[in-house]
Amino acid sequence: MSSDDRELIARAQHEPGFFGVVYQKYLKRIYTYVWYRVGRSKELAEDFVQETFLRAYKHLPSFRLSSLSYLSYLTRIAHNIVVSYYRKKKTISLESTPDIPVDTEIPARLEIRLNAKTVQEKLRQLKRVERDVLAMRYTKGFSIRDIAGRLNKSENAVKLILSRARTHLRSKIPPEDAPA
């Protein structure tokens, strides 16, 4: 952790009102991190950022300085909030969702099919290892550790491949063709 961060956090621990400075320093970076992970939803990103800083503030007295930056700590909190959101989202029962009107069902299917075709074309343009890692992670549901073991790579290498593959896909798929 940098000496600036050490001083900033130590002061915030002794003067809780000083946490506003910490908030201002990291707000934009945490917001950006969350915003990309919740499908560029401003409302969700704002809620999750607020929750991130609320949790960090709540645990500020017990926070122990380490070699990691405070930004890493905040990012981990934000990551856990996003993961929890998606886990809860997967467990919504079908009974709680409204019926889809018949007249909009067919165009929605057609749009999804067109988007899927565009995504498939762009996937073919990725490197083979990127396609394989994306498939293992998102189609087969393998963990980062499982993928790393199967490819005989480190977990960090797999994370880097995933990150680059997602970046390449985003750059190749225009926003209007991206699946919702």
Secondary structure, DSSP 8 states (H G I E B T S, - for coil): --HHHHHHHHHHHH-GGGHHHHHHHHHHHHHHHHHHHTTS-HHHHHHHHHHHHHHHHHTGGG----SS-HHHHHHHHHHHHHHHHHHHHHT--GGGS----HHHHHHHHHHHHHHHHHHHHHHHTS-HHHHHHHIIIIIS---HHHHHHHHT--HHHHHHHHHHHHHHHHHHS-TTTS--
